Amino acid sequence: MVYAEEAQTQKKRQWAVLKPRELPNGKWQVSLGVEWVDGKRKNPRRIFANNADALQFCRDEDARKSAHGQITAGADGVEVAAWLDLDKKLLEAGAGSLKEVGNRILKDTLAVTEHSTARECLTKYLTTYLGHSVYTDDSRGRVNCFLRWFGDDRQMREATPEVMKAFFNKNPGNTLRRTVSAWCGWAVDEGYLPSNPCARPKRRKGTKKKSVPEAVIFSPLEASDLLRAAILAEDWTSLSFIALGLFAGIRPMEFRKKFRGAPAVLLDWRHVTPDGIEIHPKNAKTIARIVPIIDPLPEWIELIRKKKGNLSGPVLAAGKRGGGWRKH
């Protein structure tokens, strides 16, 4: 039997007498015996600065081996063979050794310090964490979508990565995933889950990384050319879009936000006042905010007012995007 041969080899190695040997450079070496790894001969060694340290290492190693022999002396050979077989299969599957897998499970088990149902977790999340946030209704609706599939009365710790993978396969969508993931992330912090089950697996080596749109950054010269092009074309609507974007940091989606099955929500000139630019919750990428108007934006707004007359209505026309100006 292969296992018997391995056990015999390990036993011989275990009880080999360790003795320090002085090296020509004055240091001391302890040989741990010959080992065969993947058919190759290995001879691991330890180097010590003096004989005393080397002798202490030998004594500690002998004590460790003796204790190990006492532990394994009464082990059931059938169980040991089963453990070795399972260890081999786990390593071949890429899960790690039996010890590593066991330690991961133990760590996850100890990480869960709070126990409650998924419904109770959602209630606490909405009331104690989000409170009266503008995200409360969205979070309730999207997490409820998961709970209708998962079940209200199931324990929160049962929301494993496998469960989440099955749910998102049936309910795709990045917005849904982000919202449920935020809830699960809170559950991890509170001790209801060992880790966030919504986290995407790490990209394997050799696979292409999903492309992410890069932010458009203009140099001062490019920004000047962009403004000049809009003035020469006398396109005051596009100039409004460019000026508010460049000098107030208004995102393109905050000028015109489109919802499925609903009319677009537009940034209106009535939201642009001397006190600042009000970004409505329905327009904002994250939360509603007031953007202060600082130089040189007031001069550009005054120029646009002189050219267009009284500023009223949407800043950007319903069917206009303004992105084409970046090609000038």
N, C-alpha and C positions, 0 to 999 in steps of 0.2 A: 504494500500500500504506500502511495506517495506520502500521505499524511503521517504514517508511521515513521518513514525515513526522515521526514522533516522534523518530527518530534525528537527522534533519536539524535539527529545532528544538533538540534537546539539544546538538548540535555547535555551533550558533550561540551558544547561551547559554554553552557551556563556554569559548569563546575570546573572549568579550566582555571588553574592557579594563576593569579595575576601577580607579576613581579616587575618592579621598576628596573630600567636599565639606563646606565649613564651614557650620554652621548659625547662625542668629541668636543662639542662646544660648551660642555659643562651642564647642560640641561638634562632632564630625566624623562624617559619615554616609557609608557605602559602600553603594551600590545594587547588588544582585546580579542585576539584570535582570528583565525581565517574564516571568512564568510564567502558564500557563493551567491551572487546577485545576478539574475538573468544570465547564468552560465559563465559569469566572469568572477575571477578570484579577487576578493577584497581583503585587506588587512588593516582595519581601522586602528588608529593609534591616538593616544593623548600625550601631549607634551607638557611638562611642568618645569618651573624655574628651579626647584630644589627637590631633594630626595624626600623631605618630610611631607611635602604636598602630594608627591606621587604615592607614598605609602598610605597616606590618609585616604586618597582616592581608591586604592586597592581594598582597604578595609571597608569603606562605604559600599563599594560595588559587591564585595563578597556578602555583606549583610543584606543588600537588596536582593541578590540572587537566592540567598537562603530563605528569605521571606516569601519570595515568589514561588520557590519549590514547595513550601508548606501550603501555600494557597492552592496550587494546582495538583497537589498529591492526591486529593480526594475527588478530583473532577471526573465526571462520567465521560468515558472515551467516546461514546456515541454522540453526546452533546458537543464535545470538543470538535469532533469531525463535522457536525452540522454547522457549528459556528465558523469553522474554517471555510466550509463550502459557501456559506452565506457571505462571508467576508470577501471571498474571491468574486462572487457574482456582483456584489455591490461595486467593487473596484472596476470590474469590466464594464459595468453600466455607467461608470463615471460619477457615481454618487459619493465616492469616498470609501474609506474602510468602515467596518462594522462599528469600530470605536467612534469614528468621526460622525457617523449617522446617529448613533445613540446619543452622543453629546449634543448634537443639534436638536434632537427631539426633547432631550432633558432641558436644554436652554429655553426652547419655545414654551415648554410646559411651565417652567418656573416664571417666565415673563408674564403669563396671564395671572394677574392678581385680583381681578374683578370678574364677577360672573353675573350675567344678566341676559335677557333675551334681546334680539336685534331691535325689536320695537322699543324697548326701554332705553336702549342705547341711542336711538334716533331722538326720542323725546328729550333726553338729557342733553344731547348735542344741540338741538334747536333752542332749548330754553337757557342753558347755562353757558354755551359757547358762542352761538350766533346772536342770541338775544333778539333785538329788533333790527338786525342787519337787513339790508336790501336783498341779501341773498337767501333769506329764510324761506320764502315761498318757493323759490327755485329748488333749493336743497330738499325741502319737504316733498315736492312733487317727484323729483328724480330718484331720491332714495326710496320713496314709496313704490316706485316702479320696480325697484330691486326687491323690496320686501314682499310684494305680491307674488313674485316668482320664488323667492327664497323661503318665505314663511315668517310670520310675526313672532311665533312662539319658540323658534329655534334659538339655541344659544349663540351669542355673537361669535364665540370662538370657532364655531362650525363654518364660518365664512372663510374658507381656505382658498388658496390660489386656484385650485382646480375648480371650485365652485364659481369663482369669479370669471374664470376663463369660459366656462359653459354659459354663464349669463351674458357676457359681452359678445359671445359668438351669435347669440340669438337677438341681442339688442346692441348693435354696433353704434358707435358715435362717440367722438372725442369729448363732447360736452358732458354727456352722461357719465363717461368714465372719470372725468376730472372731478365731477361733483361727488360721486360715490367714493372715489379715492380720497377726497378731502375728509369725508366722514370717517373712513377707515383709518386715515392717518391720525385723526383725533382719538379714535378708539385705541390705537397703539399707545399713544401718549398717556391715556387714562388706564391702561393695563387690561383692556378687554381683548386685545389681540397681540400675538407675539411680533407680528410684522405686517406691513401693508400688503394685503393679498391682491391689490389692484396693480401693483408695480409690474411694469413690463419686464420680461426676461432680458438679460444682457445680450447684446448683439454678439453673435458668434463671429470668430475671426474669419475673414474672407468674404463676409456678406457685406453688401452695400448699405451704407448708412442712409436713412431716409433724409431727403433734402429738406432743409428748413429755409424759408424765405429770409433773406438778409435785409437788415434795416438799410434804407437808402440814406447815405450821408453826403451832403453837399459841401464843397469847399466854398470859401467866400466868393471866388470868381464864378463858380457854377451857380451859386445862389443869385449873384448879380445878373448873370446872363438869363436866368429863368425869369426874374422880375422884368428885365428889359424886354424880353420876348412878349410877355403878356401886355406891356404898355404899348409896344409898337403895333400889336394886333388889336389894341383897344378892346381887349376881352377883359372887362372889369369883373366879371363873375369869377373867371379863373384867377385874376390877380387877387381877389379876396381870398380864395382858397389857398393860394401860394403864400400870401402875406401872413394870414392867421396860422398857417402851418409852420412857416419858418420862424416867426417872431413870438408865437405864443405856444408852440408845441402841440397844437391841436392835431390829433391823429386823423388820417383820411377817413377811417370808419366812423369817426365822431361827427363828421359833416353829413354823412348819409349812411344810416344803418338799416339794412334790409332784413326783415324777418319773413320766414316762409309763410305764405298765405296771408300776409298783411302788408299794407302800404309802408314804404320806407319812412323812417323817422329822420327829419332833417334839422340841422342846426339853423336857427332863425336869427335874424339880425336883432330881434328884440332881446335876445340873450346876451348881446354884446353891449355892455354899458361901461361908463367910466369906472365903475367899481370892479369890473372884471368880466370875464366871459363865463357864463354859467353852462356847464355841461350837464345835461339832464341824465338821470339814471338810465333811461332807455337808449341814450346815445353813447354813454360812457363804456369803455372797455372793462373797467373794474367798478368804481363807485362814482357817484356824482361829486362834482368838485367845482370850485371857482378858480379860474385861471387869471392871475393878475395881468393887467395891460401895462407893459413897460416899453420904454424907448427901444427902437424907433417905431413901434407899431402904431401909436396915435397919429403920426404923420401919414402913414400909409392909409389908415382908415379915413383920414380927412381928404386925402387925394381921391380915394374911391368915392367918397360922398360928393365931392365936387363934380366928378365925371358922371356918376349915376343919378345924382339928385338925392332925394330922401331915401335912406337905407331902410328897407322893410322887406318882409318875406324871407324865404330861405336864403342862406348865404350861397349855397350851391344848388343849381336847378335839379329837379327830381331825376332827370335823365342824364345828368352830366357827372362825370367822375373826376376829371381834372388830372388824372395820372399821365395823360399823353404829353403834358408840358415838360415832363422830365427828359424827353427825347430831344429837346431843342439844344 
